[in-house]
Amino acid sequence: MSGVTLATPAEFRAAVQQCLDGNDLAGAHRLAREAAMAHPRDIDCQLQLGRLLDQSGRHGEAAAHYQALRTAFPNNAWVAARLATSLAKQGRGEEALALYHAAVAGAGLTEAQRTQIARQIAAPLRRNHAAAALLASRVAVTPDDAALLREAGSAAASTNNLTEAIGFLDRSAALQPLPAWAHAIRIDARQKLARRAGQWPPVDAGLEAALEAALAQPPLAATYVRFLNRLPLRREAWTRLYRQVRTAADPGTKDGFLLYEILLAALQADDRGFADEVAAALVSGSEWAERAAPLIEALHAASSAVWSRSRLEDDKAAELQIVRVPGAQATLLVFATLTGNFMMLPLAMLDALLAALPVNVVYLRDTMSYAPGLRGFRSFGPHLDDTLVRLRQEIATLGAPRLLTLGASASGLSAIRYGARLGAERAVTFGALTSLGPEFGHAAIRSGRLTMAAVTEAQTRFRDVASELAAAPTMRVEFHYGAEYKLDVDHAFRVKDLPGISIHPSAGVDHHYVVLSMIAAGTFTGAIWHD
């Protein structure tokens, strides 16, 4: 804009916009400041400068600018609204919401304008109950605004008002298709609500329908496939929804997250040819290829004849599944890991490996909690003692003379604790956790899937590892872990000196999936069945 003299507010504003159109942010800021100084009583020039500051992330400067304007324009609702938004973006939610109610809510604005301002203020205030209430109050005024309903649903979910969240999101979905993030929130809220209510099974027809609607909406999103992989869906429902994924999936996509989740789903479906195609499509060296590498290595280590000998038709909604072997020399309790499989490997594929052993296999999957069995299994009854009674009955009915337990990661802790309570000869663990406490930064706690309150409550039902083992002095615990993976090393060394514990590092393994590396090396079943 050099060589051009700007005089009127309109000329200044047009020049600022021209700079923005040309990605000249510095020029836009310079001209906006010149305009604000040249025309201190022109509200549009003043608001333009504040807006530029906010858009540049300079929320403190924007708030200071708007605060000064409040003196010059004390009754201007838009100045108050912009100041409230800048405060909210700084995390000053209480001040922002108080200002909205004092200077915006009762001002001479249209309902649509009030709703727009409320949405802008509430957007950065995640997990703020007052902000969620503000959006809910706007829904009462404009009940058919699909975007507002989505945002109100998101805010309600962030404050754990799950019933209201589901209601808002269902109403929004009835008005127009939900975007991916809103589908994910609706599915997650339904799942959490069912678990909170103690509903078993935790996946009802409403949750199945919500996931089906998400999977049917193109393009296929990794988040939806992850829900398919992790939700304890009935076998019939899971198979139907997998067909949707299979139809919509494009192995040529460059979305590594999506390919990774499709790979897990294809393996669960025993769709091995497609699984191999998807695995090959993961770009070497990418984050998701690295994550899947131990699994792919394990898959390639065994022949198709080995993988085809599985005896288990896995039902992800079942907490208890039993494979009986005539003349079995032992019963093996297998505790599924957090996502309902065994460290990425579907339980049916794990069974193909365990088929080589002379053991009955009892598969246990916790469908109600991310702490595998630590609070008991809900299908057996509401209390831990109900689970222990039921398992003792099943073990006695199977009749084998020896009892072993098997777990990995968090379920390794379950294998130890249940093994001690049930009189197991050995607990065999892979990358086992020895504590769910925050000192180890457990992933389920960090992500919010497992709260510290739930951990504390679970710990009251079981004693710490040392106390459990002291009460079961004849049980041995074998810790297999990656020698180069610090978290697993820390867990193993935390308990290595306790009686009955032996540690078995796998040299060169630098990840949490040591069990997959042992499968690839051909040492997995030997770690379970030996003298």
N, C-alpha and C positions, 0 to 999 in steps of 0.2 A: 504493500500500500504506500510505498515511498513516493513522494511528490504529490500526493493527493491530500488536500485540506479537508478535514472532517469537521462539520459544524453542528449539524442537528443530531439529536439522539438516534433518529432512525438511520442516519448515515453511519454513525458509530456502530450500531447493532448489526447493520448489514456488513460492515467491514470485518467485524469480529466473526460473523458467520462464514465469510469468505475465507478467512484464515483457517477456521476449523475444517472447512471443506477441503482445503489444501494441506491438511495435517500440520499446519504451522501453529502449534500450541503456544509457543512462546509469544508469537505475534498476537494471538488471540488474547492472551492474558494482558499483554502490554496495552492493547487497544481498549480492553474492557476496563482497565484501571484508569486510563485517560478519560474514557467516557464517564465513569463514575465521578471523577474529579471535576470534569467540565460541566456535568449536569447533576448536581447533588440532589435535586428535587425530582428527577425523572426516575420513577420507581422501576421501570423496565430496565434501564441501564444498571441500576443498583442490583436488581435481582439477577441480571445476566452475569455480573461479576461473581456474586455468591455461588451461582450455579456452576460456573467454571472452576472455582476453588473446590467445591465438593466433588465435581467429576474428576479432579486431579488428585483426589485423596487428601486434600489439605483441609480436613474437616474442622480443625481448630481455628484456622484462619477464617473459614466460611462462617463459623458460629460467631466469631468476634465481629465480623462484618455485619451479620444480621442483627446482632445485639445492638450495635451502633444505630442501625436503621430503626430499631424499635423505638429509639428516642425521637428520631425524625418522623417516623410514621407509626405512632403508638396504636392506632386503630386498624392497621392494615393486617388482615388475616393471613395474607400470603407471606408477609415477612415473618409472622409468628410461625406459620407452617414450615417455612424453610429453616428457621432456627431450630424448631423441634426436630426436623429431619437430621440436621447436622449434629445435634446433640445425640440423637439415637445412634448415628454412625460412629460416635465416639464411645458408645456403650453407656451413655448417661441416660438410661431409659426412664428413670423416675422423673427427672427434670423434663424430658421430652414429652412424656405422657401428661404430666401436670400442665405444661404449656398448651398442649392440644386441647385439653378439657377447658382451660381457662380462657383461651383466646381464639380458638378455631371452631370448636364444636358448636358454639352458639352464634357464630358470626354469620353475616349475610351471604353464605355460599350455598350452592346447590347441593343436593344429596350426593350427586355423582362426584362433585369436587371434594366433599368431606370424605367420601370413600377413598378417592385417589390419595388424599393426604394421609389418611389412616394407614393405607397399605404401605406408603413410602416410609412412614415412621416405624411401623411394625416389622418391616422386612429385615433390618439388621438386628432386631431384638429377639434372637432365638432363645427359647426356654424362659421367656418372660411372661408370667401369667397375666399381668395387666395388659401387655400388648396383645396376647391371644384373646383376652376379653374384649378389647377394643375392636378387633376384627369380627368377633362374634356379634357384637352390637351392630356393626355395619351390615352383617348378613341379615339381621332382623329388619333392616330398612330396605335393603336391595337383595331380596332372596333369590333372584334369578341371575345373578352375576356369576358366571362359571369361574372366572379367574379369581374373584374374591372368595368364593367357596373353596377353591383349591388352597389358597393362601391361609384361610381360616383353618382348614383341615390340617395343613402342615404345622401351623402354630399350636393347635390343640394337641397334635401328636408330640410336639417337642416339649410340651408341659405335662405329658402323660395323661391327658384327658382323652383317652383312646376312643371311648364311645362317641363323644362329640366329633372327634376327628373322622371316624368312619362315616358318621352321618353326613358331614359336610362334603367329604370326598365322593360318597355315593351320589349325593345330589348334583355335584359338579359333573360326574360321569354321565348322569342322565341328560345333561344339557349339551355336552360336547365331549369328544374323546379326551381322556386324560393324557398329559405328557408323561414321559417315562418316570420322572422323579415322583410325580403324584401317584402313579400306579404303585411304585415301590413303597411309598409311605402307607398307602391303603392296605397293601398286603401285609406289611410288617406290623401295622397297628392291629389288624385282625388276629395275627398270630400271637402277639403279646397279650391281647385281651383274653384270648382263649386260655393261654397259660396262666395268666393272673387269676382267672376265675376257677382254675383247677379243672377245666373242661377236658375230658378225655373221651375219644381222641381229640387232639387239639386242632385238627383241621376239619372244619365243617363245610357244608355245601357252599356257604357264602364265601369262604376263603378260596375254595376250589374255583368258584365262578370268577372271583376277582383275578386270580392268576390266569385263568383261561382267557379272560378279556385282554389282559396285558400281553399275553403271548400271541394273540390274534392280531394285534395292532402293529403294522410294519413301521419302521424296520425292527427286526428282532434285536432285543437289547440283552446284554450280558447279565444285567441285574435280574431280569425275569428268569433266565435259565438258572442262575444261582439259586433263586427261590425254589425252582423245580428240584434242584439237586439237594437242597437242604431241608425242605419242608417234609414232615412225616406223612406223605400222601398215601392213600390206599393204593394198592397195586393197580387196580383197574383205572383209577383216575390218573396215576402217574403215567401209565402206558399211553392213555389217550392224549395227555398233554405232551408227552415226548414225541408223539407223531406230529403234533403241531410244530415242535422245534425242528424235527427232521425235515419237514416240508419247507420250512422257512429258512433253514440254515444254508449259508453260502460258504463252503470251505475256502473260497477265494478271498474272503474278507481279510483286511489287514488289522482288524480289531483283535489283538492278542487276548484280551480279557474274555471276549466272547468265544473265541476258539477254545480257550482253556475250559470254560464252563461246558461248552458243547462236547468236548472230549470226555469230561467226567460223566455227562449224561449218556453219551453213546456207550460207554463202558458199563454203566448201570443197566442199560437196556440190552446188553450183550450184542450190540451192533458193532462187532469188531472191525469189519471192513471199513465202515464209515469212521470209526475211531482212529484207525490207522491213517486214513486220508486226512483227518483233521489234525492229527499229531504231526504229520509231515508238513502241514501248512503253517505251523508255528515257526516264526522267523528265528533262526538260530541267533543266540545272543540277546534276544529281547527279554524283558522282565518275565513275561508269562512263559516263554520257552524255558527259561532257567527254572522257574517254579515247577514246571511239568517234567523237567528232565529226569528226576529220580523215578517218577512213575513210568515214563516211557522206557527207561532203561530196564525196569523190572518187567514190563510187558514183553519186551523183546528177549528176555533171558529164558523164558519158558516157552515150550512148543504149544501149538494150538491143541494138541492132544492133552497136555496138562491142564490148560485152561478150560477145556470142555468137560472135565470130570467133576465139575461142581454138582453137589447134591441139593443145594439150597435155592429155592425160588423165593428170592428176597422180597419181602413186603415191608416198605419203609415205614408203614404205620404200626408195625408190630414191635412191641418192646421185647418179646420173648419168641425165639425161633429155635427149634431143636433138631439136630441131625443125630439120629440114633444109629449106632454101629454094632451089629451083633458081635458078642465076644470082646467088646471094647475093654482095654486094660486101664483106661482112665477116662474121666470126664473133664473137658476143658471149657471153662467159662471165658467167653470172649466179650470184652467190653468195647463197643463201637466208640469211635472218637467223636469229637464235637459236632462234626457235620453229618453224622449218621453212617459214615463208611469207616474204613480203617486206614487212616493216613492217605487219603485219596483213593485207595483201592476199594472197589465195591465189595460188600460182604460175600456175595456169591463167588467172586474171584478169589477172595481169601479162602473160601471153603474149598475151592479147587486145589489149593496148596495143602490144606489141612487134611484132604482126603487121603493123603499118603500115610497118615498116622493112625494108630489103632485106638482112636479116642472118639467118644461121643462129644459133640460140640453143642454148647448152649450159647446162642448169640443174644446179647443184651444191648438194646439201643434205647437210650433215654429220649423219649419224644416230648418231654415237658420241660427240660432244663438243659442249659449248656454246661452244667457240671455233671458229667455222666454218672448217674446213679447215686450221687453223693447225698441226695435227699430221699433216696428210695426210688422205685419205679412205680409211677402212679397207677398203672393198670393192675398192679398187685394189691393196691390199697393205699390209703393216705399216709401211712407211717412207715418209717424205715424197718421196724420190726415185721410189718406185713411182707415186705420184700424178702427179708431174711428167712421167714417161715416158708414162703413159697419156694424159694431157691433150695432150701434144705429138702423140701418135699420132692422137687424135680430131681435133685441129685440122688436121693434115695431110690426113686423110681427107676432111674437109669441103671443103678446097681453096680457101676464100675468101682473097683477097690481104691482107686487113687483120684485125687482132685487137683487140677492145675488151674491157674487163672492167667489171662493174657490181656494186656492193655498197652496203649501207646499214648504219649503226651498226657493230657488230663485223664484219660481213661486208664493210664498206667497207675495213677494214684488210686483209682477205683479198684483195679486188680489187686493192689496191695491190701487195701482196707477190707474188701469183701473176702479176699483170700484168708485174711487173719480171722475174720468173724466166722467163716464157714469151715475152717479146718483144712485149708489147702496145704498140700505138700510143698508146692512152689508157686510163686508169682513171677511170670516172665514179662518183662517190660521193655519198651523201646522208646527212648527219649522221654522217659516218664517224668512227670512233675512230682515233686515231693511236697509242694505247698502251692496253694492258689493265692497266696498273699501278694500284696502289691510290690514287695521287695524284688520279685522276679518279673514285674511288668507283664503279667499274663495277658495274652492277646485278647481273650474274651472279656477281661475287665477293661482293658484300654478301649475296646470298641464299644463298650456299653452293653454288650450281650449278656454279661454276667456281672451283677453289681456286687460290691463289697458286702452289702447287707445279705445277699444270698449266700455268699461265701461264708460269712460269719455264722449264718443260720445252719448251713450244711456242716460246718466244723463242730457245732454243738451236738450234732447227731453222731459224728465220728470223732474219735480222739486224734491227736496228732500221730504221725507215722511211728515215732519212737514208742509211744504208749501202745499203739495197736500191735506192734511187733513184740513188745514185752509180754503182752497177753497171749501171744502165739509163738512160743519159743522154738517150736520145731519147724516152723515155716521158713523156707529160704526164699530170698528175693534176688532176682538176677536183673541187673540194670545194663541194658545194651544202649549205647549212645554214640553219637558222632564225636570222635576225638577232637575235631577242629571246630565244633559248634559250641560256643561259650555258654549259652543258656543251659544246654543239656549237661555240659561238664559241671557247671555250678550246682545243678540239681543233684547230680550223682555224688559229687564230693560232699554235699551237705549231709548225706546219710551213709557214706561209705564205711564208716567205722562202727556202725550199729551191728549188733550180733545178727548173723543170718544173711547179711547182705554181701553180694559180690558184684563188682563192676566190670563191665566188658566193653572197653572202647573200641570203636571201629576206626582204624587208621585211615586218614585221608578224607573222611566224611565230614563235610563242613555245613551240613544242613540238618533240619529237624527230622527228616524222613529216613532215619537210619534203617528202619524196617524195610523200606523199599530197596535200599542199597544191599541189605543182606539177602533179600529175595534175588536180586540181580547176581549176587555172588554165590548163590546156592547154599547159603548157611542158615537160612531162616528156620526151616523145619528142624534142623539139627539143634538149634538153640532152644526149641521147645521140648523135643523128645530125646532125652539122653539120661544116663545114669546119674 
